[in-house]
Every structure is written in C-alpha cells, then in structure tokens.
Amino acid sequence: MRTRHASFLLYVGCALLALAPACGGGGGGGGGVVLDAFNGTYHWSQLFGDAGPPLRGTGLWGNATSDGSGMLTGGTSWTISNGVLQVPKSLTPTVYTLPGAGRLHFLAGGVPFAEGGVSGNGQQAILGAVNLGGDPSIALFTRYASGLGNGALNGTYHFAQFLTAPTGTGDAVTWGTATFDGVGGLNFSLFANSNGTVFGPTVVASSYSVTPNGTLTFSINTEAYTGGVRQDGMVAFFSGGTGTGDGASTGLLIKASTAATNATFSGLYHYVGMFADHTAAPAINWRSYTGTMNVDGLGGLGFTTATELRDDGTVVSPLSIPGTYSVLPNGTMTVFGNVVGAVAPDGSVAAFIGGTTNLSDLLIYVMIR
C-alpha cells in the first residue's frame, strides 16, 4: 500500500519519511526573493485527497512559525478526517528554501515534497504537493495580523471553497458572496456544485469573529470554519470543517472591488489548485496542481510552469493551454469562458472556481503575486 502523509508540516519527521532519501537537507536560498520574505507566524489551511482505502478528504489547520532562515520551527495542527476531529499535534520542524522568483519549496532529505510561492510582502504563501507516491494536496498561509477585530471584515467579499464529504462519498465547490457588517453579522449568497449537480443561490445568515491576530471563525449552517485574515482585511484564507461530522475543505474570501479592470489581474502569479473528476471517481478522482502563471493585464493568461499530482501517486507536467479572462468592476472574473473567479482590489490574490454548470468537473485555483 502506498505511504500517505496527512500534512506538509507533519511530513518531515524521520518516522514518516518513507518517501524521502534521508532526514535533514539544506535550507539555503537561491537568487530572487530572500529567505526572510517567509518569516513570522502564519495561519495555515490544508486540504488533501486520500485515495484510500478508505477514500476520504482530510482537512488540516493551525499555525506555523518560520524563522526566516530556512526552517519552520514549530506550531500546532488540528485535523479532521472522515468527520472525526483528531487531537492537536505539534508540528515537526520543516526545512524550506526560496530558490528564486518567490518560489517556495518544502524539503525532505534535500528534495522538494511541496512547491509553491510566497507573496512579495511575505504576508501570504501557498503550497502544492509534488511528492511521487503522495496524495494531492494544497495549503494556504496568511501571516498573523496585529490589532484586528470584527471590523477588519466589512462589506462584500467574493467566496470560493473546495470541500469533500466526510465519508469520502463526494466532492463539492461553493462560490458566491459573503457580506460582513463589521460587528459580527454575516450573510452568504452561495451556489454549489455537488458531484456534478449545481444548486443555488442559497441565502444563509450567520455570525463571525476576528481576534487581534487575525484568527477568523464563522459557520455556514451546521459547518464550522476557522482561518486567518490578512492585516489589511482584503483577503482571508479558511479551513473547515472544524466540528465533528463536518467535511474537509479549504477556501478564501476576497474583498469586492469598485473599479477593477483586466489590468488589476496582471503579472506573474504563483498558483495551487485542487481538482475532482466526478465521472472518474474513485479511479483518478483528486488531482492537485502547483506552478506559475503569467497574466498580461489585457485579458490573456498562460501557465508558465505546471506540476500535477494525481491520487494514484503519479506526478506529471500537464499541457499548458493559453486562456482568456475578463474582470468586472467588482472584481468578478470569467476565465476560459466558463470558469468564474475574483481578484482582490490590489491584484495580490485571485481565485478561480470550476464546476459552475451541471456535470462539470470541480476545481479551485488560488493565486498570489
């Protein structure tokens, strides 16, 4: 049976390194972004698809501290799998490097097992699994904030989420809007595609809380979520579900714009993605992606690099097809003609959701610049 790893940040304990040549490995940075760009304590959220047996999705969340010199020195992780919450675990120190152009690699035995990128200001990072024989997985990081409260989230946000059923019986994406009143009140208007069938919009009233360090908690009906709000309140990453019986998920909130254009979404982005082919399950159902994307600011984009990890453990470099996009003034995007998305007012973060029509495959892409 294939060895599986529940977390990027728990992966590097020697007892778990069945896929790595040896423990340790250097953490020196290369050209481009310096190591200390990824520095401080981060909220993090991870989702991975385990082909089993049993077939299941697992969600992880918590905090992790980077020393800015090539080592994640520790933190705490919570896990939900098959609807069961597991006791918190301390994170094993993890070697990382930034080889250039903002790319971020997590290493085991000197070999990357996850690749992604860190934003230019170091406030956010993303990772996708690339370890041969592993499970598709993506992770989102937001640096701890200071002095925040419920007022950090105020107004309308675009919402995007990828989730799995707690017993491995299906996958879904949700997208739409979340409106925060700045004092703890929250209203959702969401669409969903569950196993190829589209529902919505569904309107849900809820509540939320933001602590001084940016920790976000909220709920959607009976599902509980936690995450991290960026210092400027423009973006939040989140993980779910954090309650017994919940499915595993990851997603993000992006502040709606008032005057966005195609030029708002432009430059070189790091991206990660999670994909579910509802017609192929359970053969090759989940896939994750990581790489870089060049966006011209005029309505054209192309995948500069791409690595795909399938849930049979194979790693491939898929064909990269140029695409088109269009941005509305509120930041809503359409991509490839049938994928919806959104971009932050400053262009620093964007997301795509696929599966917006019946019998279409499910995907989420998250991009940072």
ABEGO torsion letter per residue (X at the ends): XBBBBABAAAAABAAABAABABBEEBABBBBEBBAAABBEBBBBBBBBBBAOOBBBBBBBBEBBBBAGAGBBAEEBBBBBBGGBBBBBBBBBBBBBBBAEGGBBBBBBGGBBABBBBBBAAGABBBBBBABBGBBBBBBBBBBBBBGBBAAABBEBBBBBBBBBBAAGAEBBBBBEBBBBAGAGBBBBBBBBBBGGBBBOBBBBBBBBBBBAAGBBBBBBEABBBBBBBBAAGABBBBBOBABBGBBBBBBBBBBBBAABBAAABBEBBBBBBBBBBAAAOAABABBBBBEBBBBAGAGBBBBABBBBBBAAGBBBBBBBBBBBBBBBAAGBBBBGGABBBBBBAAGABBBBBBGABBGBBBBBBBBBX
